[in-house]
Amino acid sequence: MKPRARRAALCAASAIALAVIAPSGSAAEDQVVAQRGKAFSQERITLRAGDRIVFKNEDTVSHNVFSRSPGAEFEVRAQLPGQQSPVVFAKPGQAEVRCAIHPAMRLQVTVTPKE
């Protein structure tokens, strides 16, 4: 497998693994964060551990949403207009979400402990 294809397969596997992390009996919630005008629909969001953000590309351009914050690392990769991508935030803490294509895009995520 070529390096680029291997990287894509690993990213897809990571996204699936993140989606499976949420505990099964929990009342996890989805929060939708849209991307429009090369910006996130909000600058800050607070979730509980195990909740997920559904990143919805309502823009006319592609985005590449990611976080390198410890405990909340992920990368959606190329997200075309009209696509949506769920990401579970399993651990309490802070995360900064950005777009690799549009560096001015930033979303501050606060994840609180599950009650």
C-alpha positions in Angstrom: 0.0 0.0 0.0 1.4 3.4 -0.9 2.1 5.8 1.9 -0.7 8.2 1.0 -3.3 5.4 0.8 -1.9 3.9 4.1 -2.3 7.4 5.8 -5.9 7.7 4.5 -6.7 4.2 5.8 -5.2 5.0 9.2 -7.2 8.3 9.4 -10.4 6.5 8.5 -9.7 3.8 11.2 -9.0 6.6 13.7 -12.3 8.3 13.0 -14.1 5.0 13.4 -12.3 4.3 16.6 -13.3 7.7 18.0 -16.9 7.0 17.1 -16.8 3.8 19.1 -15.2 5.2 22.2 -18.5 6.6 23.7 -19.8 4.3 26.5 -22.9 2.4 25.3 -25.3 3.1 28.2 -24.7 6.8 28.3 -26.9 9.6 27.2 -24.4 11.1 24.8 -25.5 14.1 22.8 -24.7 15.4 19.4 -23.8 19.1 18.9 -23.7 20.3 15.3 -21.0 22.8 14.4 -21.4 24.1 10.8 -18.7 25.5 8.6 -19.8 28.5 6.5 -17.9 31.3 5.0 -14.6 29.7 5.9 -15.6 29.9 9.6 -17.1 27.6 12.3 -20.7 28.5 13.2 -19.5 29.2 16.8 -16.2 30.1 18.5 -16.7 28.1 21.7 -18.7 25.0 22.7 -19.0 23.0 25.9 -19.7 19.2 25.9 -19.8 16.4 28.4 -17.3 13.6 28.0 -18.7 11.1 25.5 -20.6 13.6 23.6 -19.8 14.3 20.0 -19.6 17.2 17.6 -21.0 16.7 14.1 -18.9 18.9 11.9 -21.2 19.8 9.0 -19.7 21.5 5.9 -22.3 24.0 4.7 -19.6 25.9 2.9 -18.8 26.1 -0.8 -15.3 24.9 -0.3 -13.6 21.8 1.3 -12.3 21.8 4.9 -9.9 19.6 6.9 -11.0 19.8 10.5 -8.5 18.6 13.1 -7.2 18.8 16.7 -3.8 18.2 18.1 -4.8 18.9 21.7 -3.7 16.2 24.1 -6.5 13.7 24.7 -8.6 15.0 21.9 -6.5 14.3 18.8 -8.3 13.7 15.5 -8.3 14.7 11.9 -11.3 14.5 9.6 -9.2 15.0 6.4 -10.8 16.4 3.3 -14.5 17.2 4.0 -16.3 18.2 0.8 -19.2 20.7 0.8 -22.4 18.9 2.1 -20.5 16.3 4.1 -20.7 15.9 7.8 -18.3 14.1 10.2 -19.0 13.1 13.8 -16.2 13.2 16.3 -16.5 11.9 19.9 -14.8 13.9 22.7 -14.2 11.1 25.2 -12.1 12.8 27.8 -12.6 15.9 29.9 -10.3 18.8 29.1 -9.8 21.6 26.5 -9.3 21.2 22.8 -8.6 23.6 20.0 -10.2 22.6 16.7 -8.8 24.1 13.5 -9.0 23.7 9.7 -5.7 22.8 8.0 -6.9 24.5 4.8 -8.1 27.8 6.4 -5.9 28.6 9.4 -8.1 31.4 10.7 -10.8 28.8 11.6 -10.7 28.0 15.3 -13.1 26.4 17.7 -12.5 26.2 21.4 -14.0 23.0 22.9 -14.4 22.5 26.6 -15.2 18.9 27.7 -16.6 18.5 31.2 -16.7 15.2 33.1 -19.8 13.0 32.6 -22.1 13.3 35.6 
